[in-house]
Amino acid sequence: MARYRVGIIGCGSIGRAHAYGWTNCENTELVALADITPEARDEFGEEFGVAEDKRYGDFREMLDAENLDVVSVCLWHGQHAPTVVAAAARKPKLILCEKPMATTLGEAEQMIVAAERNKVRLAVGHQRRFLPGWVEARRLFAEGAIGQPLHLWSTVADGLLNWGTHTIDLMRYIMGDPAATAVVGAVQRQSDRYERGMRIEDSCLGLIQFENGAQATIQSDLTPREQASINCTFYGTEGVLAVDENAVKLMNASTGGWKQVTTWEWTQSFRDAFLAQAHGIAEWLDGGVEEYRGEAKNAYAVLEIMMALYESARLKEVTRLPLLTRANPLDLMVESGDLPVLRPGRYDIRSSHVRGEGMSWL
């Protein structure tokens, strides 16, 4: 019998990925869902076997009625903070929020405070940390397969807070989650571009200094989209480790050129990562592990790096961490006129995810 009752807020594609994990984990049971759209609720409920009377139009009503152990927040970025704060007030055992953790550092702090004051565990959906190739790459790195890390390189697309969130988390995870100490960022935004209702840049180039001595370069929307992915190449004193979403390669003195360490079928591995995430959370709640790899503190560190890249562009300086600015520096630049929209016409690159007549959810 499942030990943990789960409710999902948000019945879109990422909610389905969460539901796959919860319904296939023997320790969890999906018992309720909430979404403002009746059609979405009914489709989701039928697909995952959630009873009609457990499908709510108001997530607060669900939280008050269902005595949930775990709450999955699968809404768009701008709704993460208020929803997590509201969920924490109902004191479930754990909240799992989708990435990016929030849209500002101040929001992320509020989420952490709300969880701590209600004694609720807070996790963020960086489920790629459970991909078998990423786990193997972390092991190789820890064993010194490439020596001391020197430089990291990554090309992403669709905005820094979208793909970049996973990629910067990849950098930290493979290296054992070192802290970042400073960043330099350059940002361009001449169109009125949004992603899931949130302002994003047209392009970004960033340099990240980590406490272990490694420097990482991340470029967002500066290469053709088909050439970008959630990836990173790690260059060290003794070799190179290339980590992508579906393959890991290693080159050092003992491999005699590139060695394919592991590959995996992406669609199934993507689903399996959500199942592994569910197992990992159940193990954390059971006390089987003291620290969970997707704890909010790691997502906060990723968000801080991205906000610091924006802040570096805003202040035109090397930005040292910890970051003290709690607002979103990209918003500050746009609203102050420092990043004027030269090509007017608001558009959202995730409009295809919206039901009905709307072109953006927020």
LORO-743743 format. One record per residue (C-alpha): residue in three letters; x, y, z; chain. Coordinates in Angstrom, 3 decimals, decimal comma, padded with zeros to 6 digits. Example, Ala and Ser with C-alpha at 12.3 -4.5 7.8 and 13.67 -1.06 7.14 Angstrom:
<nodes>
("ALA" (012,300 -004,500 007,800) "A"),
("SER" (013,670 -001,060 007,140) "A"),
</nodes>
This chain:
<nodes>
("MET" (000,000 000,000 000,000) "A"),
("ALA" (001,325 003,444 -000,957) "A"),
("ARG" (002,533 005,458 001,999) "A"),
("TYR" (002,281 008,943 000,543) "A"),
("ARG" (-000,818 010,668 -000,880) "A"),
("VAL" (000,043 013,011 -003,757) "A"),
("GLY" (-001,831 015,894 -005,346) "A"),
("ILE" (-000,813 017,680 -008,545) "A"),
("ILE" (-001,447 021,365 -009,250) "A"),
("GLY" (-001,413 021,985 -013,002) "A"),
("CYS" (-002,612 019,414 -015,539) "A"),
("GLY" (-000,330 020,192 -018,478) "A"),
("SER" (002,533 018,270 -020,039) "A"),
("ILE" (004,900 018,579 -017,087) "A"),
("GLY" (002,077 017,588 -014,733) "A"),
("ARG" (001,740 014,409 -016,784) "A"),
("ALA" (005,451 013,711 -016,368) "A"),
("HIS" (005,096 014,095 -012,598) "A"),
("ALA" (002,009 011,874 -012,657) "A"),
("TYR" (003,926 009,159 -014,508) "A"),
("GLY" (006,459 009,131 -011,685) "A"),
("TRP" (003,952 009,186 -008,838) "A"),
("THR" (001,654 006,526 -010,324) "A"),
("ASN" (004,492 004,112 -011,127) "A"),
("CYS" (006,216 004,440 -007,746) "A"),
("GLU" (004,970 001,823 -005,284) "A"),
("ASN" (005,358 004,230 -002,362) "A"),
("THR" (003,177 007,031 -003,734) "A"),
("GLU" (-000,415 007,342 -004,889) "A"),
("LEU" (-001,852 010,156 -007,013) "A"),
("VAL" (-005,167 010,919 -005,301) "A"),
("ALA" (-006,112 014,449 -006,403) "A"),
("LEU" (-005,471 017,122 -009,001) "A"),
("ALA" (-006,214 020,793 -009,525) "A"),
("ASP" (-006,403 022,951 -012,640) "A"),
("ILE" (-008,448 026,012 -013,598) "A"),
("THR" (-009,487 024,426 -016,923) "A"),
("PRO" (-012,261 021,792 -016,699) "A"),
("GLU" (-011,190 020,105 -019,939) "A"),
("ALA" (-007,632 019,766 -018,688) "A"),
("ARG" (-008,822 018,343 -015,362) "A"),
("ASP" (-011,029 015,744 -017,000) "A"),
("GLU" (-008,467 014,608 -019,578) "A"),
("PHE" (-005,804 014,322 -016,917) "A"),
("GLY" (-008,084 012,602 -014,436) "A"),
("GLU" (-009,198 009,996 -016,968) "A"),
("GLU" (-005,620 009,329 -018,064) "A"),
("PHE" (-004,321 008,745 -014,537) "A"),
("GLY" (-007,388 007,338 -012,821) "A"),
("VAL" (-008,182 010,257 -010,512) "A"),
("ALA" (-011,812 010,157 -009,330) "A"),
("GLU" (-014,127 012,905 -010,570) "A"),
("ASP" (-014,749 014,229 -007,069) "A"),
("LYS" (-010,982 014,598 -006,582) "A"),
("ARG" (-010,563 016,953 -009,537) "A"),
("TYR" (-010,529 020,538 -008,265) "A"),
("GLY" (-010,810 023,885 -010,014) "A"),
("ASP" (-009,226 025,655 -007,008) "A"),
("PHE" (-005,940 024,231 -005,753) "A"),
("ARG" (-006,495 025,696 -002,280) "A"),
("GLU" (-009,731 023,757 -002,036) "A"),
("MET" (-007,822 020,586 -002,898) "A"),
("LEU" (-005,140 021,331 -000,309) "A"),
("ASP" (-007,738 021,978 002,401) "A"),
("ALA" (-009,779 018,876 001,645) "A"),
("GLU" (-007,301 016,126 000,836) "A"),
("ASN" (-004,713 015,935 003,655) "A"),
("LEU" (-001,919 015,416 001,125) "A"),
("ASP" (001,552 014,184 001,988) "A"),
("VAL" (003,133 015,465 -001,229) "A"),
("VAL" (002,148 018,350 -003,518) "A"),
("SER" (003,504 018,714 -007,059) "A"),
("VAL" (003,434 022,293 -008,360) "A"),
("CYS" (003,422 022,051 -012,156) "A"),
("LEU" (002,393 025,589 -013,103) "A"),
("TRP" (004,167 028,226 -015,160) "A"),
("HIS" (007,149 029,985 -013,624) "A"),
("GLY" (005,384 033,089 -012,370) "A"),
("GLN" (002,969 031,024 -010,276) "A"),
("HIS" (005,579 028,925 -008,464) "A"),
("ALA" (006,206 031,173 -005,473) "A"),
("PRO" (002,608 032,048 -004,461) "A"),
("THR" (001,483 028,449 -004,983) "A"),
("VAL" (004,316 026,976 -002,933) "A"),
("VAL" (003,714 029,491 -000,138) "A"),
("ALA" (000,006 028,590 -000,116) "A"),
("ALA" (000,749 024,867 -000,182) "A"),
("ALA" (003,299 025,165 002,628) "A"),
("ALA" (000,690 026,830 004,830) "A"),
("ARG" (-001,329 023,574 004,657) "A"),
("LYS" (001,698 021,628 005,970) "A"),
("PRO" (002,126 018,641 003,658) "A"),
("LYS" (005,265 016,592 004,235) "A"),
("LEU" (006,863 017,761 000,984) "A"),
("ILE" (006,339 020,100 -001,962) "A"),
("LEU" (007,913 019,385 -005,343) "A"),
("CYS" (007,980 022,524 -007,509) "A"),
("GLU" (008,889 022,592 -011,164) "A"),
("LYS" (011,940 024,455 -012,420) "A"),
("PRO" (012,997 027,214 -012,547) "A"),
("MET" (012,395 027,546 -008,840) "A"),
("ALA" (011,070 031,106 -009,224) "A"),
("THR" (011,409 034,204 -011,386) "A"),
("THR" (013,298 036,268 -008,784) "A"),
("LEU" (015,644 035,516 -005,924) "A"),
("GLY" (013,202 037,214 -003,553) "A"),
("GLU" (010,455 034,791 -004,574) "A"),
("ALA" (012,783 031,832 -004,018) "A"),
("GLU" (013,611 033,112 -000,532) "A"),
("GLN" (009,900 033,373 000,268) "A"),
("MET" (009,396 029,770 -000,825) "A"),
("ILE" (012,219 028,537 001,381) "A"),
("VAL" (011,034 030,575 004,366) "A"),
("ALA" (007,455 029,347 003,956) "A"),
("ALA" (008,648 025,740 003,810) "A"),
("GLU" (010,959 026,097 006,809) "A"),
("ARG" (008,445 027,845 009,075) "A"),
("ASN" (005,864 025,121 008,337) "A"),
("LYS" (008,407 022,271 008,595) "A"),
("VAL" (007,746 021,217 004,993) "A"),
("ARG" (010,470 019,752 002,803) "A"),
("LEU" (010,921 021,627 -000,474) "A"),
("ALA" (012,299 020,050 -003,640) "A"),
("VAL" (012,605 021,395 -007,188) "A"),
("GLY" (012,146 019,368 -010,367) "A"),
("HIS" (015,681 018,969 -011,612) "A"),
("GLN" (014,861 015,348 -012,370) "A"),
("ARG" (017,701 015,072 -014,896) "A"),
("ARG" (019,964 014,533 -011,893) "A"),
("PHE" (018,553 010,986 -011,961) "A"),
("LEU" (019,523 010,272 -015,586) "A"),
("PRO" (021,880 007,262 -015,491) "A"),
("GLY" (024,411 008,961 -017,756) "A"),
("TRP" (024,550 012,050 -015,570) "A"),
("VAL" (025,034 009,880 -012,493) "A"),
("GLU" (027,880 008,048 -014,244) "A"),
("ALA" (029,458 011,329 -015,379) "A"),
("ARG" (029,379 012,618 -011,790) "A"),
("ARG" (031,116 009,416 -010,653) "A"),
("LEU" (033,815 009,725 -013,340) "A"),
("PHE" (034,415 013,356 -012,431) "A"),
("ALA" (034,705 012,528 -008,724) "A"),
("GLU" (037,217 009,764 -009,504) "A"),
("GLY" (039,439 012,252 -011,352) "A"),
("ALA" (038,823 011,053 -014,905) "A"),
("ILE" (039,572 014,535 -016,273) "A"),
("GLY" (041,765 015,808 -013,426) "A"),
("GLN" (041,143 019,292 -012,124) "A"),
("PRO" (038,327 021,092 -013,949) "A"),
("LEU" (039,420 024,139 -015,920) "A"),
("HIS" (036,631 025,204 -018,243) "A"),
("LEU" (033,056 024,250 -019,034) "A"),
("TRP" (031,227 025,057 -022,262) "A"),
("SER" (027,519 024,924 -023,086) "A"),
("THR" (025,120 026,206 -025,745) "A"),
("VAL" (021,402 026,397 -024,937) "A"),
("ALA" (018,253 027,967 -026,379) "A"),
("ASP" (014,765 029,198 -025,464) "A"),
("GLY" (015,925 031,568 -022,743) "A"),
("LEU" (018,339 031,319 -019,859) "A"),
("LEU" (015,682 030,473 -017,254) "A"),
("ASN" (014,317 027,643 -019,386) "A"),
("TRP" (017,049 025,427 -020,861) "A"),
("GLY" (019,771 027,290 -018,971) "A"),
("THR" (018,243 026,245 -015,642) "A"),
("HIS" (018,850 022,572 -016,386) "A"),
("THR" (022,267 023,199 -017,930) "A"),
("ILE" (023,667 025,185 -015,012) "A"),
("ASP" (022,246 022,534 -012,691) "A"),
("LEU" (024,077 019,946 -014,814) "A"),
("MET" (027,356 021,844 -014,362) "A"),
("ARG" (026,969 021,928 -010,597) "A"),
("TYR" (025,731 018,348 -010,269) "A"),
("ILE" (028,562 016,744 -012,231) "A"),
("MET" (031,157 018,707 -010,248) "A"),
("GLY" (029,643 017,849 -006,863) "A"),
("ASP" (027,588 021,054 -006,477) "A"),
("PRO" (030,321 023,659 -005,928) "A"),
("ALA" (029,244 027,199 -005,161) "A"),
("ALA" (029,639 029,944 -007,739) "A"),
("THR" (031,663 032,947 -006,572) "A"),
("ALA" (031,326 035,465 -009,420) "A"),
("VAL" (029,776 035,910 -012,867) "A"),
("VAL" (030,022 038,161 -015,905) "A"),
("GLY" (026,971 038,435 -018,147) "A"),
("ALA" (025,977 040,109 -021,399) "A"),
("VAL" (022,301 040,276 -022,382) "A"),
("GLN" (020,452 041,443 -025,506) "A"),
("ARG" (016,682 041,991 -025,636) "A"),
("GLN" (015,372 044,049 -028,532) "A"),
("SER" (012,144 042,120 -029,105) "A"),
("ASP" (009,329 041,751 -026,559) "A"),
("ARG" (010,009 038,055 -026,000) "A"),
("TYR" (008,344 035,936 -023,298) "A"),
("GLU" (008,493 032,308 -022,216) "A"),
("ARG" (005,537 030,916 -020,248) "A"),
("GLY" (004,385 034,442 -019,466) "A"),
("MET" (007,821 035,606 -018,253) "A"),
("ARG" (010,145 038,081 -019,938) "A"),
("ILE" (013,211 036,439 -021,424) "A"),
("GLU" (016,213 037,756 -023,289) "A"),
("ASP" (016,834 037,449 -027,032) "A"),
("SER" (020,316 036,156 -026,260) "A"),
("CYS" (022,773 035,888 -023,395) "A"),
("LEU" (026,447 035,102 -022,905) "A"),
("GLY" (027,736 034,334 -019,434) "A"),
("LEU" (030,935 033,415 -017,611) "A"),
("ILE" (030,613 031,667 -014,239) "A"),
("GLN" (033,462 031,287 -011,734) "A"),
("PHE" (033,116 028,314 -009,364) "A"),
("GLU" (034,837 027,868 -006,029) "A"),
("ASN" (036,700 024,780 -007,322) "A"),
("GLY" (038,566 026,974 -009,839) "A"),
("ALA" (036,531 026,014 -012,901) "A"),
("GLN" (035,119 028,683 -015,192) "A"),
("ALA" (031,992 027,977 -017,224) "A"),
("THR" (030,814 029,674 -020,393) "A"),
("ILE" (027,136 029,440 -021,247) "A"),
("GLN" (025,629 030,941 -024,369) "A"),
("SER" (021,887 031,123 -024,791) "A"),
("ASP" (020,179 031,666 -028,168) "A"),
("LEU" (023,468 032,541 -029,865) "A"),
("THR" (023,591 029,429 -032,052) "A"),
("PRO" (020,916 027,809 -034,250) "A"),
("ARG" (018,334 026,114 -032,058) "A"),
("GLU" (018,989 022,683 -033,583) "A"),
("GLN" (022,635 022,936 -032,477) "A"),
("ALA" (021,741 023,678 -028,851) "A"),
("SER" (020,675 021,280 -026,125) "A"),
("ILE" (020,867 020,750 -022,388) "A"),
("ASN" (024,541 019,840 -022,419) "A"),
("CYS" (027,985 020,670 -021,089) "A"),
("THR" (031,567 019,804 -022,034) "A"),
("PHE" (033,988 019,683 -019,094) "A"),
("TYR" (037,652 020,394 -019,886) "A"),
("GLY" (040,166 019,375 -017,223) "A"),
("THR" (043,885 019,036 -016,718) "A"),
("GLU" (043,744 015,328 -017,629) "A"),
("GLY" (040,895 014,996 -020,093) "A"),
("VAL" (037,495 016,011 -021,444) "A"),
("LEU" (034,006 014,845 -020,448) "A"),
("ALA" (031,078 015,612 -022,775) "A"),
("VAL" (027,613 015,235 -021,223) "A"),
("ASP" (024,435 015,591 -023,264) "A"),
("GLU" (020,805 014,660 -022,693) "A"),
("ASN" (021,265 011,216 -024,197) "A"),
("ALA" (024,995 010,425 -024,204) "A"),
("VAL" (028,223 010,746 -022,222) "A"),
("LYS" (031,691 010,669 -023,819) "A"),
("LEU" (035,119 010,681 -022,182) "A"),
("MET" (038,565 011,411 -023,577) "A"),
("ASN" (041,756 011,118 -021,514) "A"),
("ALA" (045,158 009,439 -021,671) "A"),
("SER" (043,712 005,975 -021,083) "A"),
("THR" (040,842 006,053 -023,614) "A"),
("GLY" (042,893 006,499 -026,807) "A"),
("GLY" (040,488 009,090 -028,168) "A"),
("TRP" (036,790 009,581 -027,504) "A"),
("LYS" (035,142 006,741 -025,580) "A"),
("GLN" (031,366 006,434 -025,538) "A"),
("VAL" (030,701 005,895 -021,848) "A"),
("THR" (026,948 005,492 -022,099) "A"),
("THR" (023,969 006,253 -024,308) "A"),
("TRP" (020,276 005,902 -023,625) "A"),
("GLU" (016,975 006,214 -025,453) "A"),
("TRP" (015,842 009,707 -024,608) "A"),
("THR" (012,050 009,392 -024,434) "A"),
("GLN" (012,069 006,445 -022,043) "A"),
("SER" (014,941 007,802 -019,984) "A"),
("PHE" (013,124 011,122 -019,641) "A"),
("ARG" (010,093 009,298 -018,218) "A"),
("ASP" (012,279 007,089 -016,041) "A"),
("ALA" (013,925 010,179 -014,553) "A"),
("PHE" (010,537 011,283 -013,201) "A"),
("LEU" (010,001 007,818 -011,750) "A"),
("ALA" (013,462 007,910 -010,163) "A"),
("GLN" (012,624 011,366 -008,811) "A"),
("ALA" (009,499 009,925 -007,156) "A"),
("HIS" (011,493 007,061 -005,650) "A"),
("GLY" (014,150 009,504 -004,457) "A"),
("ILE" (011,576 011,708 -002,745) "A"),
("ALA" (009,914 008,718 -001,068) "A"),
("GLU" (013,328 007,560 000,158) "A"),
("TRP" (014,040 011,045 001,527) "A"),
("LEU" (010,703 011,116 003,344) "A"),
("ASP" (011,374 007,616 004,696) "A"),
("GLY" (014,708 008,762 006,128) "A"),
("GLY" (016,746 006,572 003,788) "A"),
("VAL" (018,882 009,539 002,719) "A"),
("GLU" (019,808 012,608 004,727) "A"),
("GLU" (020,084 014,879 001,697) "A"),
("TYR" (018,030 014,718 -001,484) "A"),
("ARG" (019,797 015,638 -004,725) "A"),
("GLY" (016,913 017,870 -005,826) "A"),
("GLU" (016,615 019,896 -002,616) "A"),
("ALA" (015,591 023,526 -002,989) "A"),
("LYS" (019,038 024,752 -001,933) "A"),
("ASN" (020,506 023,444 -005,202) "A"),
("ALA" (017,775 025,051 -007,304) "A"),
("TYR" (018,282 028,307 -005,395) "A"),
("ALA" (021,989 028,210 -006,290) "A"),
("VAL" (021,111 027,811 -009,977) "A"),
("LEU" (018,584 030,666 -009,893) "A"),
("GLU" (021,104 032,886 -008,098) "A"),
("ILE" (023,650 032,323 -010,880) "A"),
("MET" (021,135 033,241 -013,584) "A"),
("MET" (019,910 036,336 -011,742) "A"),
("ALA" (023,555 037,324 -011,189) "A"),
("LEU" (024,221 037,072 -014,938) "A"),
("TYR" (021,361 039,498 -015,525) "A"),
("GLU" (022,621 041,735 -012,708) "A"),
("SER" (026,103 041,799 -014,230) "A"),
("ALA" (024,598 043,011 -017,498) "A"),
("ARG" (022,493 045,601 -015,642) "A"),
("LEU" (025,353 047,053 -013,592) "A"),
("LYS" (028,060 046,391 -016,221) "A"),
("GLU" (030,379 044,795 -013,709) "A"),
("VAL" (031,656 041,503 -012,379) "A"),
("THR" (028,910 040,401 -009,987) "A"),
("ARG" (030,053 038,667 -006,799) "A"),
("LEU" (027,946 036,108 -005,051) "A"),
("PRO" (025,946 035,881 -002,837) "A"),
("LEU" (023,620 038,131 -004,821) "A"),
("LEU" (021,802 040,776 -002,807) "A"),
("THR" (019,375 041,979 -005,497) "A"),
("ARG" (016,065 040,201 -004,925) "A"),
("ALA" (014,198 041,552 -007,956) "A"),
("ASN" (014,665 040,207 -011,480) "A"),
("PRO" (017,428 042,354 -013,038) "A"),
("LEU" (016,171 041,640 -016,558) "A"),
("ASP" (012,792 043,129 -015,629) "A"),
("LEU" (014,563 046,093 -014,030) "A"),
("MET" (016,518 046,756 -017,239) "A"),
("VAL" (013,419 046,566 -019,432) "A"),
("GLU" (011,208 048,657 -017,156) "A"),
("SER" (013,879 051,344 -016,651) "A"),
("GLY" (014,466 051,716 -020,387) "A"),
("ASP" (018,004 050,319 -020,262) "A"),
("LEU" (016,826 047,481 -022,529) "A"),
("PRO" (014,312 049,236 -024,812) "A"),
("VAL" (012,120 047,127 -027,077) "A"),
("LEU" (013,289 048,115 -030,553) "A"),
("ARG" (011,170 045,520 -032,331) "A"),
("PRO" (007,726 045,856 -030,666) "A"),
("GLY" (005,131 043,111 -030,487) "A"),
("ARG" (004,860 040,856 -027,459) "A"),
("TYR" (005,086 037,144 -028,178) "A"),
("ASP" (005,401 034,022 -026,049) "A"),
("ILE" (007,510 031,137 -027,346) "A"),
("ARG" (005,288 028,721 -025,389) "A"),
("SER" (001,963 029,893 -026,863) "A"),
("SER" (001,443 026,368 -028,206) "A"),
("HIS" (001,050 025,198 -024,594) "A"),
("VAL" (-002,021 027,394 -023,948) "A"),
("ARG" (-005,592 026,126 -024,327) "A"),
("GLY" (-008,398 028,123 -025,859) "A"),
("GLU" (-008,067 031,617 -027,301) "A"),
("GLY" (-005,233 032,865 -025,108) "A"),
("MET" (-001,727 033,353 -026,434) "A"),
("SER" (-000,149 033,414 -022,992) "A"),
("TRP" (-001,359 032,079 -019,673) "A"),
("LEU" (-000,308 035,031 -017,502) "A"),
</nodes>
